[in-house]
Amino acid sequence: MKIEKEKILEKKLSMEIEKLGGWSLKLLSTHVTGLPDRMCLLPGGRVFFAEVKTTKEKPKRIQIWVHNKIRALGFRVEIIDQSEKIKELIRYYG
């Protein structure tokens, strides 16, 4: 399995979201630890959050807790650690 860095994956995700006419916003967690990396807004009022990790890395315990809290509110939180997951998301949302 090819190791892909978080920074590269985050850039790929943002470019693909823009191609769909959406907006990929970087979430800065100055006040809330564990926020996902991106909030992706898509046409038609669709929203999902993306946690981007270098291939084979897993979210930290606080991140998992925050992700579960977001999911409990009815939002999707996607964990992205390889380009194939970006392609799957684009097929799903595109």
N, CA, C and O atoms as a GROMACS GRO file, in nm:
protein
  376
    1MET      N    1   0.085  -0.119   0.000
    1MET     CA    2   0.000   0.000   0.000
    1MET      C    3   0.089   0.125   0.000
    1MET      O    4   0.184   0.135   0.078
    2LYS      N    5   0.057   0.216  -0.087
    2LYS     CA    6   0.131   0.341  -0.097
    2LYS      C    7   0.095   0.435   0.019
    2LYS      O    8  -0.023   0.454   0.050
    3ILE      N    9   0.197   0.491   0.083
    3ILE     CA   10   0.175   0.586   0.192
    3ILE      C   11   0.153   0.725   0.132
    3ILE      O   12   0.237   0.775   0.057
    4GLU      N   13   0.040   0.786   0.165
    4GLU     CA   14   0.008   0.921   0.117
    4GLU      C   15   0.002   1.015   0.236
    4GLU      O   16  -0.062   0.986   0.337
    5LYS      N   17   0.068   1.128   0.225
    5LYS     CA   18   0.076   1.226   0.333
    5LYS      C   19  -0.055   1.302   0.347
    5LYS      O   20  -0.127   1.326   0.250
    6GLU      N   21  -0.085   1.341   0.470
    6GLU     CA   22  -0.208   1.414   0.503
    6GLU      C   23  -0.223   1.541   0.419
    6GLU      O   24  -0.330   1.568   0.365
    7LYS      N   25  -0.117   1.618   0.409
    7LYS     CA   26  -0.122   1.745   0.337
    7LYS      C   27  -0.162   1.727   0.190
    7LYS      O   28  -0.242   1.804   0.137
    8ILE      N   29  -0.108   1.623   0.127
    8ILE     CA   30  -0.140   1.595  -0.014
    8ILE      C   31  -0.286   1.550  -0.028
    8ILE      O   32  -0.357   1.595  -0.118
    9LEU      N   33  -0.329   1.463   0.062
    9LEU     CA   34  -0.468   1.416   0.058
    9LEU      C   35  -0.567   1.529   0.081
    9LEU      O   36  -0.672   1.534   0.017
   10GLU      N   37  -0.533   1.619   0.173
   10GLU     CA   38  -0.622   1.732   0.203
   10GLU      C   39  -0.636   1.822   0.080
   10GLU      O   40  -0.745   1.872   0.051
   11LYS      N   41  -0.527   1.842   0.010
   11LYS     CA   42  -0.531   1.925  -0.112
   11LYS      C   43  -0.614   1.857  -0.221
   11LYS      O   44  -0.694   1.922  -0.288
   12LYS      N   45  -0.596   1.725  -0.238
   12LYS     CA   46  -0.675   1.651  -0.337
   12LYS      C   47  -0.824   1.659  -0.305
   12LYS      O   48  -0.906   1.682  -0.394
   13LEU      N   49  -0.857   1.641  -0.178
   13LEU     CA   50  -0.998   1.648  -0.136
   13LEU      C   51  -1.056   1.784  -0.170
   13LEU      O   52  -1.165   1.793  -0.227
   14SER      N   53  -0.986   1.890  -0.135
   14SER     CA   54  -1.036   2.026  -0.160
   14SER      C   55  -1.058   2.050  -0.310
   14SER      O   56  -1.158   2.110  -0.349
   15MET      N   57  -0.964   2.002  -0.392
   15MET     CA   58  -0.978   2.021  -0.538
   15MET      C   59  -1.099   1.946  -0.592
   15MET      O   60  -1.171   1.998  -0.677
   16GLU      N   61  -1.123   1.826  -0.543
   16GLU     CA   62  -1.237   1.747  -0.590
   16GLU      C   63  -1.370   1.807  -0.544
   16GLU      O   64  -1.468   1.806  -0.619
   17ILE      N   65  -1.374   1.859  -0.424
   17ILE     CA   66  -1.496   1.925  -0.374
   17ILE      C   67  -1.526   2.048  -0.459
   17ILE      O   68  -1.641   2.072  -0.494
   18GLU      N   69  -1.424   2.125  -0.492
   18GLU     CA   70  -1.442   2.244  -0.577
   18GLU      C   71  -1.494   2.205  -0.714
   18GLU      O   72  -1.578   2.276  -0.770
   19LYS      N   73  -1.446   2.094  -0.770
   19LYS     CA   74  -1.495   2.047  -0.901
   19LYS      C   75  -1.645   2.018  -0.898
   19LYS      O   76  -1.714   2.032  -0.999
   20LEU      N   77  -1.695   1.977  -0.781
   20LEU     CA   78  -1.839   1.951  -0.765
   20LEU      C   79  -1.918   2.079  -0.740
   20LEU      O   80  -2.041   2.075  -0.724
   21GLY      N   81  -1.849   2.193  -0.736
   21GLY     CA   82  -1.916   2.320  -0.710
   21GLY      C   83  -1.929   2.349  -0.562
   21GLY      O   84  -2.007   2.435  -0.521
   22GLY      N   85  -1.852   2.277  -0.480
   22GLY     CA   86  -1.861   2.292  -0.336
   22GLY      C   87  -1.748   2.375  -0.278
   22GLY      O   88  -1.670   2.437  -0.350
   23TRP      N   89  -1.742   2.372  -0.147
   23TRP     CA   90  -1.645   2.451  -0.072
   23TRP      C   91  -1.591   2.364   0.041
   23TRP      O   92  -1.668   2.308   0.119
   24SER      N   93  -1.460   2.352   0.048
   24SER     CA   94  -1.395   2.272   0.151
   24SER      C   95  -1.326   2.368   0.249
   24SER      O   96  -1.222   2.426   0.218
   25LEU      N   97  -1.385   2.383   0.366
   25LEU     CA   98  -1.335   2.479   0.464
   25LEU      C   99  -1.245   2.412   0.566
   25LEU      O  100  -1.282   2.311   0.625
   26LYS      N  101  -1.127   2.469   0.588
   26LYS     CA  102  -1.034   2.421   0.690
   26LYS      C  103  -1.088   2.463   0.827
   26LYS      O  104  -1.115   2.580   0.849
   27LEU      N  105  -1.102   2.367   0.917
   27LEU     CA  106  -1.149   2.397   1.052
   27LEU      C  107  -1.029   2.411   1.145
   27LEU      O  108  -0.951   2.318   1.162
   28LEU      N  109  -1.016   2.527   1.203
   28LEU     CA  110  -0.907   2.553   1.296
   28LEU      C  111  -0.957   2.529   1.437
   28LEU      O  112  -1.056   2.590   1.479
   29SER      N  113  -0.892   2.443   1.508
   29SER     CA  114  -0.942   2.407   1.641
   29SER      C  115  -0.869   2.483   1.751
   29SER      O  116  -0.802   2.424   1.836
   30THR      N  117  -0.883   2.614   1.750
   30THR     CA  118  -0.823   2.696   1.854
   30THR      C  119  -0.901   2.686   1.985
   30THR      O  120  -0.844   2.704   2.093
   31HIS      N  121  -1.029   2.658   1.976
   31HIS     CA  122  -1.113   2.653   2.096
   31HIS      C  123  -1.168   2.514   2.127
   31HIS      O  124  -1.204   2.485   2.241
   32VAL      N  125  -1.173   2.428   2.026
   32VAL     CA  126  -1.226   2.293   2.045
   32VAL      C  127  -1.124   2.192   1.994
   32VAL      O  128  -1.097   2.186   1.874
   33THR      N  129  -1.067   2.115   2.083
   33THR     CA  130  -0.971   2.013   2.045
   33THR      C  131  -1.044   1.895   1.981
   33THR      O  132  -1.149   1.853   2.028
   34GLY      N  133  -0.987   1.842   1.873
   34GLY     CA  134  -1.040   1.722   1.811
   34GLY      C  135  -1.134   1.743   1.694
   34GLY      O  136  -1.189   1.647   1.641
   35LEU      N  137  -1.154   1.870   1.653
   35LEU     CA  138  -1.241   1.895   1.536
   35LEU      C  139  -1.184   1.826   1.413
   35LEU      O  140  -1.062   1.814   1.400
   36PRO      N  141  -1.271   1.781   1.321
   36PRO     CA  142  -1.222   1.728   1.194
   36PRO      C  143  -1.144   1.837   1.118
   36PRO      O  144  -1.158   1.956   1.148
   37ASP      N  145  -1.064   1.796   1.022
   37ASP     CA  146  -0.981   1.890   0.946
   37ASP      C  147  -1.062   1.981   0.855
   37ASP      O  148  -1.031   2.100   0.841
   38ARG      N  149  -1.166   1.927   0.793
   38ARG     CA  150  -1.241   2.001   0.692
   38ARG      C  151  -1.392   1.986   0.709
   38ARG      O  152  -1.442   1.882   0.753
   39MET      N  153  -1.463   2.093   0.675
   39MET     CA  154  -1.608   2.089   0.661
   39MET      C  155  -1.634   2.110   0.512
   39MET      O  156  -1.596   2.213   0.456
   40CYS      N  157  -1.697   2.014   0.450
   40CYS     CA  158  -1.720   2.018   0.305
   40CYS      C  159  -1.867   2.050   0.279
   40CYS      O  160  -1.957   1.975   0.317
   41LEU      N  161  -1.888   2.163   0.213
   41LEU     CA  162  -2.023   2.209   0.178
   41LEU      C  163  -2.045   2.184   0.030
   41LEU      O  164  -1.965   2.226  -0.054
   42LEU      N  165  -2.154   2.116  -0.002
   42LEU     CA  166  -2.183   2.080  -0.141
   42LEU      C  167  -2.317   2.138  -0.184
   42LEU      O  168  -2.404   2.164  -0.101
   43PRO      N  169  -2.334   2.157  -0.315
   43PRO     CA  170  -2.462   2.207  -0.365
   43PRO      C  171  -2.578   2.121  -0.314
   43PRO      O  172  -2.564   2.000  -0.293
   44GLY      N  173  -2.690   2.183  -0.294
   44GLY     CA  174  -2.809   2.112  -0.248
   44GLY      C  175  -2.815   2.100  -0.096
   44GLY      O  176  -2.894   2.023  -0.043
   45GLY      N  177  -2.731   2.177  -0.026
   45GLY     CA  178  -2.734   2.176   0.120
   45GLY      C  179  -2.671   2.054   0.184
   45GLY      O  180  -2.698   2.024   0.300
   46ARG      N  181  -2.587   1.983   0.109
   46ARG     CA  182  -2.521   1.864   0.164
   46ARG      C  183  -2.392   1.906   0.236
   46ARG      O  184  -2.315   1.988   0.185
   47VAL      N  185  -2.370   1.848   0.352
   47VAL     CA  186  -2.253   1.881   0.434
   47VAL      C  187  -2.192   1.752   0.489
   47VAL      O  188  -2.265   1.663   0.534
   48PHE      N  189  -2.061   1.742   0.487
   48PHE     CA  190  -1.994   1.637   0.562
   48PHE      C  191  -1.862   1.691   0.614
   48PHE      O  192  -1.808   1.789   0.562
   49PHE      N  193  -1.811   1.626   0.716
   49PHE     CA  194  -1.683   1.663   0.776
   49PHE      C  195  -1.580   1.559   0.737
   49PHE      O  196  -1.613   1.441   0.723
   50ALA      N  197  -1.457   1.602   0.720
   50ALA     CA  198  -1.350   1.509   0.680
   50ALA      C  199  -1.233   1.519   0.776
   50ALA      O  200  -1.179   1.626   0.803
   51GLU      N  201  -1.194   1.404   0.827
   51GLU     CA  202  -1.072   1.391   0.906
   51GLU      C  203  -0.969   1.328   0.812
   51GLU      O  204  -0.986   1.214   0.769
   52VAL      N  205  -0.864   1.401   0.782
   52VAL     CA  206  -0.763   1.354   0.687
   52VAL      C  207  -0.640   1.310   0.765
   52VAL      O  208  -0.588   1.382   0.850
   53LYS      N  209  -0.594   1.190   0.733
   53LYS     CA  210  -0.479   1.131   0.801
   53LYS      C  211  -0.380   1.077   0.698
   53LYS      O  212  -0.420   1.036   0.589
   54THR      N  213  -0.252   1.077   0.733
   54THR     CA  214  -0.154   1.006   0.653
   54THR      C  215  -0.195   0.859   0.651
   54THR      O  216  -0.246   0.808   0.751
   55THR      N  217  -0.173   0.790   0.538
   55THR     CA  218  -0.211   0.650   0.524
   55THR      C  219  -0.166   0.569   0.645
   55THR      O  220  -0.053   0.581   0.692
   56LYS      N  221  -0.258   0.487   0.694
   56LYS     CA  222  -0.240   0.397   0.808
   56LYS      C  223  -0.246   0.465   0.945
   56LYS      O  224  -0.242   0.397   1.047
   57GLU      N  225  -0.255   0.597   0.950
   57GLU     CA  226  -0.271   0.664   1.079
   57GLU      C  227  -0.419   0.663   1.118
   57GLU      O  228  -0.507   0.663   1.031
   58LYS      N  229  -0.445   0.662   1.247
   58LYS     CA  230  -0.581   0.659   1.299
   58LYS      C  231  -0.609   0.786   1.379
   58LYS      O  232  -0.516   0.847   1.432
   59PRO      N  233  -0.736   0.827   1.388
   59PRO     CA  234  -0.771   0.943   1.472
   59PRO      C  235  -0.737   0.917   1.619
   59PRO      O  236  -0.741   0.804   1.666
   60LYS      N  237  -0.704   1.024   1.689
   60LYS     CA  238  -0.677   1.017   1.833
   60LYS      C  239  -0.809   1.000   1.908
   60LYS      O  240  -0.917   1.021   1.853
   61ARG      N  241  -0.798   0.961   2.035
   61ARG     CA  242  -0.917   0.936   2.116
   61ARG      C  243  -1.009   1.059   2.123
   61ARG      O  244  -1.130   1.045   2.110
   62ILE      N  245  -0.952   1.178   2.143
   62ILE     CA  246  -1.035   1.300   2.150
   62ILE      C  247  -1.103   1.327   2.016
   62ILE      O  248  -1.217   1.374   2.013
   63GLN      N  249  -1.035   1.296   1.906
   63GLN     CA  250  -1.096   1.315   1.773
   63GLN      C  251  -1.214   1.221   1.755
   63GLN      O  252  -1.319   1.261   1.705
   64ILE      N  253  -1.197   1.096   1.796
   64ILE     CA  254  -1.306   0.999   1.785
   64ILE      C  255  -1.427   1.045   1.867
   64ILE      O  256  -1.541   1.033   1.823
   65TRP      N  257  -1.402   1.098   1.987
   65TRP     CA  258  -1.509   1.148   2.072
   65TRP      C  259  -1.585   1.262   2.003
   65TRP      O  260  -1.708   1.264   2.001
   66VAL      N  261  -1.510   1.359   1.946
   66VAL     CA  262  -1.572   1.472   1.876
   66VAL      C  263  -1.646   1.422   1.752
   66VAL      O  264  -1.758   1.467   1.725
   67HIS      N  265  -1.587   1.330   1.677
   67HIS     CA  266  -1.654   1.275   1.558
   67HIS      C  267  -1.787   1.211   1.596
   67HIS      O  268  -1.888   1.231   1.528
   68ASN      N  269  -1.787   1.136   1.704
   68ASN     CA  270  -1.912   1.071   1.748
   68ASN      C  271  -2.017   1.174   1.790
   68ASN      O  272  -2.136   1.154   1.766
   69LYS      N  273  -1.974   1.281   1.852
   69LYS     CA  274  -2.067   1.389   1.890
   69LYS      C  275  -2.128   1.454   1.764
   69LYS      O  276  -2.248   1.483   1.761
   70ILE      N  277  -2.046   1.477   1.664
   70ILE     CA  278  -2.094   1.534   1.536
   70ILE      C  279  -2.190   1.437   1.468
   70ILE      O  280  -2.295   1.477   1.418
   71ARG      N  281  -2.154   1.310   1.466
   71ARG     CA  282  -2.241   1.208   1.406
   71ARG      C  283  -2.375   1.199   1.478
   71ARG      O  284  -2.478   1.180   1.415
   72ALA      N  285  -2.373   1.214   1.610
   72ALA     CA  286  -2.496   1.209   1.689
   72ALA      C  287  -2.592   1.322   1.651
   72ALA      O  288  -2.712   1.312   1.672
   73LEU      N  289  -2.538   1.429   1.595
   73LEU     CA  290  -2.621   1.541   1.548
   73LEU      C  291  -2.673   1.518   1.406
   73LEU      O  292  -2.747   1.600   1.352
   74GLY      N  293  -2.635   1.406   1.345
   74GLY     CA  294  -2.685   1.371   1.214
   74GLY      C  295  -2.593   1.402   1.098
   74GLY      O  296  -2.633   1.387   0.982
   75PHE      N  297  -2.471   1.444   1.126
   75PHE     CA  298  -2.376   1.475   1.019
   75PHE      C  299  -2.283   1.357   0.995
   75PHE      O  300  -2.261   1.274   1.084
   76ARG      N  301  -2.230   1.350   0.875
   76ARG     CA  302  -2.132   1.247   0.842
   76ARG      C  303  -1.993   1.299   0.873
   76ARG      O  304  -1.962   1.416   0.850
   77VAL      N  305  -1.909   1.211   0.925
   77VAL     CA  306  -1.767   1.240   0.942
   77VAL      C  307  -1.693   1.129   0.869
   77VAL      O  308  -1.705   1.011   0.903
   78GLU      N  309  -1.617   1.167   0.768
   78GLU     CA  310  -1.543   1.072   0.686
   78GLU      C  311  -1.396   1.074   0.726
   78GLU      O  312  -1.337   1.181   0.741
   79ILE      N  313  -1.336   0.956   0.741
   79ILE     CA  314  -1.194   0.944   0.768
   79ILE      C  315  -1.127   0.912   0.635
   79ILE      O  316  -1.160   0.813   0.570
   80ILE      N  317  -1.034   0.997   0.595
   80ILE     CA  318  -0.967   0.984   0.466
   80ILE      C  319  -0.818   0.962   0.489
   80ILE      O  320  -0.750   1.047   0.546
   81ASP      N  321  -0.768   0.846   0.443
   81ASP     CA  322  -0.626   0.819   0.458
   81ASP      C  323  -0.562   0.768   0.328
   81ASP      O  324  -0.447   0.722   0.327
   82GLN      N  325  -0.638   0.776   0.219
   82GLN     CA  326  -0.584   0.740   0.088
   82GLN      C  327  -0.672   0.798  -0.022
   82GLN      O  328  -0.789   0.828  -0.001
   83SER      N  329  -0.613   0.814  -0.139
   83SER     CA  330  -0.683   0.876  -0.253
   83SER      C  331  -0.809   0.800  -0.292
   83SER      O  332  -0.907   0.860  -0.335
   84GLU      N  333  -0.807   0.668  -0.277
   84GLU     CA  334  -0.924   0.588  -0.314
   84GLU      C  335  -1.047   0.628  -0.233
   84GLU      O  336  -1.159   0.625  -0.285
   85LYS      N  337  -1.029   0.665  -0.109
   85LYS     CA  338  -1.143   0.709  -0.026
   85LYS      C  339  -1.200   0.841  -0.078
   85LYS      O  340  -1.320   0.865  -0.070
   86ILE      N  341  -1.113   0.927  -0.129
   86ILE     CA  342  -1.160   1.052  -0.190
   86ILE      C  343  -1.244   1.020  -0.312
   86ILE      O  344  -1.352   1.077  -0.330
   87LYS      N  345  -1.197   0.928  -0.395
   87LYS     CA  346  -1.271   0.888  -0.516
   87LYS      C  347  -1.409   0.832  -0.478
   87LYS      O  348  -1.509   0.862  -0.543
   88GLU      N  349  -1.413   0.749  -0.374
   88GLU     CA  350  -1.541   0.693  -0.327
   88GLU      C  351  -1.637   0.802  -0.283
   88GLU      O  352  -1.756   0.798  -0.315
   89LEU      N  353  -1.586   0.901  -0.209
   89LEU     CA  354  -1.670   1.013  -0.164
   89LEU      C  355  -1.724   1.092  -0.282
   89LEU      O  356  -1.841   1.130  -0.283
   90ILE      N  357  -1.640   1.117  -0.380
   90ILE     CA  358  -1.681   1.196  -0.496
   90ILE      C  359  -1.788   1.118  -0.574
   90ILE      O  360  -1.884   1.177  -0.624
   91ARG      N  361  -1.772   0.987  -0.586
   91ARG     CA  362  -1.876   0.906  -0.653
   91ARG      C  363  -2.007   0.914  -0.574
   91ARG      O  364  -2.114   0.926  -0.633
   92TYR      N  365  -1.999   0.908  -0.442
   92TYR     CA  366  -2.118   0.913  -0.357
   92TYR      C  367  -2.187   1.050  -0.366
   92TYR      O  368  -2.309   1.057  -0.383
   93TYR      N  369  -2.111   1.158  -0.355
   93TYR     CA  370  -2.168   1.292  -0.351
   93TYR      C  371  -2.186   1.354  -0.489
   93TYR      O  372  -2.263   1.449  -0.506
   94GLY      N  373  -2.114   1.302  -0.588
   94GLY     CA  374  -2.119   1.360  -0.722
   94GLY      C  375  -2.234   1.313  -0.800
   94GLY      O  376  -2.252   1.353  -0.915
   0.00000   0.00000   0.00000
